[in-house]
Amino acid sequence: METLSFNGIDWEVLDTPIAKRYSEFLEGRGDTKQFFYMGETKTQIQDEIEKIAYMKGAPTMDLNDLHEYFADHEEDEDLQRLNHLIHYYELVDNNYPPRWGFEPSEDYIGLLEEDFSEFTLTRQYGYLYIGYPHVGKHFAELVFSNDIDIKKEQYHPQEICRTNFFCWLGQEISSPPVTFWNKAQRVHKRLKDRLELPELDDPALRMGYIPFAKLKTRINSNELVSHLLKVKQGSTNYTELFNG
């Protein structure tokens, strides 16, 4: 099987058409920046969000509204940082594990309809997942953030893959909890007509992310996070989320 290497760690490409196409697409694109959602507290993240929002004159501190505010000013570097911090905050606030991955570039490949069935809400430790590349939200994000007031133009199911991906650094999630599905049903019912959503069990809804590689060598989560933090300390090719 094909192998991908990042930061001295090897991953084995999964045996699916989209995983193979995506891994080929990533070859030769090592100049994209990494991101590290690890090492800070929720309070530190929130303080930085509020500092940027205040500095930019954002009309609100509500995270959903700030996400929309970023969508209207996505070329601004400070607001790009704000967008990262909002995602970082939501992960920490929902007790998700640390996250590492790579940023998007302008290059992309398109998703095929046959790829839709590879989207999953399950997570396996050490697997790499193709990131969401659009400015907006996919359906699972609407559920997690309970964003039932989202504007139609801000809902964007994934259509392409850019260079952004992330590694799942937590324990295996074999299926989302019942509370998620109950919430998903409520959100879907509220938004189905307005957003023209497919049925909840239709792969075209594209819920979650597509896995494309798994760790080739055994390394536990603490060791991997420690290794990544050392990489961050010795690198300049990453997105710095905190100024000062």
C-alpha positions in Angstrom: 0.0 0.0 0.0 1.1 3.6 -0.6 2.6 5.5 2.3 2.4 9.1 3.2 5.0 10.8 5.5 4.4 13.9 7.6 6.8 15.2 10.4 8.7 11.9 10.4 5.6 9.8 10.9 4.2 7.3 8.3 0.6 6.7 7.3 -0.8 4.0 5.1 -3.3 5.1 2.4 -6.7 3.4 2.7 -8.0 1.2 0.0 -10.7 3.4 -1.4 -10.9 5.3 -4.7 -11.1 8.7 -3.0 -8.3 7.9 -0.6 -6.0 6.9 -3.5 -7.0 10.0 -5.6 -6.5 12.3 -2.6 -3.1 10.9 -1.6 -1.9 11.3 -5.2 -3.2 14.9 -5.2 -1.2 15.6 -2.0 2.1 14.5 -3.5 4.5 17.5 -4.1 2.4 19.9 -2.1 4.5 20.0 1.1 4.7 23.8 1.2 1.2 24.2 2.8 1.1 25.4 6.4 0.3 23.1 9.3 -2.1 24.0 12.2 -2.0 22.9 15.8 -5.1 23.0 18.0 -3.3 21.9 21.1 -1.6 23.4 24.2 -4.0 26.2 25.1 -6.9 26.4 27.5 -10.5 27.3 26.6 -10.1 30.7 28.5 -7.0 31.5 26.5 -8.8 30.7 23.2 -11.9 32.7 24.2 -9.7 35.7 25.2 -8.0 35.7 21.8 -11.3 35.4 20.0 -12.7 38.4 21.9 -9.5 40.4 21.4 -9.7 40.0 17.6 -13.4 40.6 17.5 -13.0 43.8 19.4 -10.1 44.9 17.3 -12.0 44.3 14.1 -15.2 46.0 15.3 -17.2 42.8 15.0 -20.9 43.6 15.9 -21.2 40.5 18.2 -19.4 37.9 20.3 -21.8 35.1 19.4 -19.6 32.4 17.7 -22.2 31.5 15.0 -22.5 35.2 14.1 -18.7 35.7 14.2 -18.4 32.7 11.8 -20.7 34.5 9.4 -18.8 37.8 9.9 -15.6 35.9 8.8 -17.4 34.6 5.7 -18.0 38.2 4.7 -14.3 39.2 5.2 -12.4 36.0 4.5 -9.4 37.6 3.0 -8.5 39.4 6.2 -5.6 37.6 7.9 -6.8 38.4 11.5 -10.2 37.1 10.7 -8.7 33.9 9.2 -7.0 33.5 12.5 -10.4 34.2 14.2 -12.0 31.5 12.1 -9.3 29.0 13.3 -9.8 30.0 16.9 -13.6 29.6 16.7 -13.1 26.0 15.5 -10.5 25.4 18.2 -12.8 26.8 20.9 -15.7 24.6 19.7 -13.5 21.5 19.9 -12.3 22.3 23.4 -15.7 23.3 24.5 -17.1 20.0 23.4 -14.3 18.0 25.0 -12.7 16.9 21.7 -9.1 15.8 21.6 -6.2 18.0 20.3 -6.1 18.4 16.5 -3.3 18.7 14.0 -3.3 18.9 10.3 -2.6 21.0 7.2 -4.1 24.1 5.8 -5.9 24.4 2.4 -4.3 25.7 -0.8 -5.9 26.9 -3.9 -5.5 23.5 -5.7 -8.3 21.0 -5.4 -9.9 17.9 -6.7 -13.6 17.3 -7.1 -15.7 14.8 -5.2 -17.6 12.2 -7.2 -21.1 11.0 -6.2 -19.6 7.6 -5.5 -17.4 9.3 -2.8 -20.4 10.4 -0.7 -20.7 7.0 0.9 -17.2 7.5 2.4 -18.3 10.4 4.6 -18.5 9.2 8.2 -19.2 10.4 11.7 -17.0 7.6 13.2 -13.4 8.3 14.2 -10.4 6.0 14.6 -7.3 7.0 16.4 -4.4 8.1 14.2 -6.5 8.2 11.0 -6.2 11.2 8.6 -9.5 12.8 7.5 -10.0 15.1 4.5 -10.9 18.6 5.8 -13.8 20.7 4.9 -12.6 23.4 2.4 -15.5 25.7 2.0 -16.4 29.0 3.7 -19.6 28.0 5.4 -20.9 25.0 7.2 -21.8 21.4 6.4 -24.7 19.6 8.0 -22.9 18.0 10.9 -21.5 21.5 11.9 -25.0 22.8 11.9 -26.0 20.1 14.3 -22.9 20.6 16.6 -23.4 24.3 16.8 -27.2 24.2 16.8 -27.1 26.8 14.0 -30.8 26.7 13.0 -30.7 30.4 11.9 -28.0 29.9 9.3 -28.4 31.8 6.0 -29.1 29.5 3.0 -25.9 30.7 1.2 -23.8 29.8 4.2 -24.8 26.1 4.1 -22.3 24.3 1.8 -22.1 20.5 1.6 -18.6 19.5 0.6 -18.0 19.4 -3.2 -14.2 19.5 -3.4 -11.0 18.5 -1.5 -8.2 20.9 -1.0 -4.9 20.2 0.8 -6.4 20.6 4.3 -6.8 17.5 6.4 -6.6 16.6 10.1 -5.5 13.7 12.3 -7.9 12.2 14.9 -5.9 12.1 18.1 -8.6 10.8 20.4 -10.2 7.5 21.2 -12.2 5.6 18.7 -15.8 6.7 18.1 -17.7 3.8 16.7 -20.9 5.8 16.4 -22.2 9.2 17.5 -24.2 9.2 20.7 -28.0 9.0 20.7 -28.1 12.7 21.7 -26.4 13.7 18.5 -29.0 11.8 16.4 -31.8 13.3 18.3 -30.4 16.7 17.8 -29.7 16.0 14.1 -33.3 15.0 13.6 -34.6 18.2 15.1 -32.2 20.4 13.1 -32.9 18.5 9.9 -36.6 18.9 10.4 -36.3 22.6 11.0 -34.0 23.2 8.0 -34.9 20.6 5.4 -37.2 22.8 3.3 -35.3 26.0 3.6 -31.9 24.5 2.8 -33.3 21.9 0.4 -31.6 19.1 2.4 -31.6 15.5 1.2 -33.0 12.9 3.6 -31.1 12.3 6.9 -30.0 8.9 5.8 -29.0 10.0 2.2 -25.2 9.8 1.6 -25.7 13.1 -0.4 -26.1 14.9 2.9 -22.3 14.3 3.3 -22.2 14.1 7.1 -18.8 14.1 8.7 -15.5 13.6 7.0 -13.7 11.2 4.6 -10.8 9.1 6.1 -7.9 8.5 3.7 -5.0 7.1 5.7 -4.1 5.4 9.0 -1.0 5.3 11.2 1.5 2.7 9.9 3.4 2.4 13.2 2.2 2.0 16.7 2.4 5.3 18.7 0.0 6.3 21.5 -1.8 9.6 21.6 0.3 11.2 24.3 3.5 10.4 22.4 2.1 11.6 19.1 0.8 14.9 20.6 4.2 15.4 22.3 6.0 14.8 19.0 3.8 17.2 17.2 4.3 20.0 19.8 8.1 19.5 19.4 7.6 19.8 15.6 5.7 23.0 16.2 8.4 24.5 18.4 11.0 23.8 15.8 9.0 25.0 12.8 7.9 28.3 11.2 5.7 26.7 8.6 2.5 26.7 10.6 -0.4 29.1 11.4 0.2 31.0 14.6 -3.1 31.5 16.3 -2.0 33.7 19.2 -0.3 37.1 19.0 1.4 38.3 22.1 
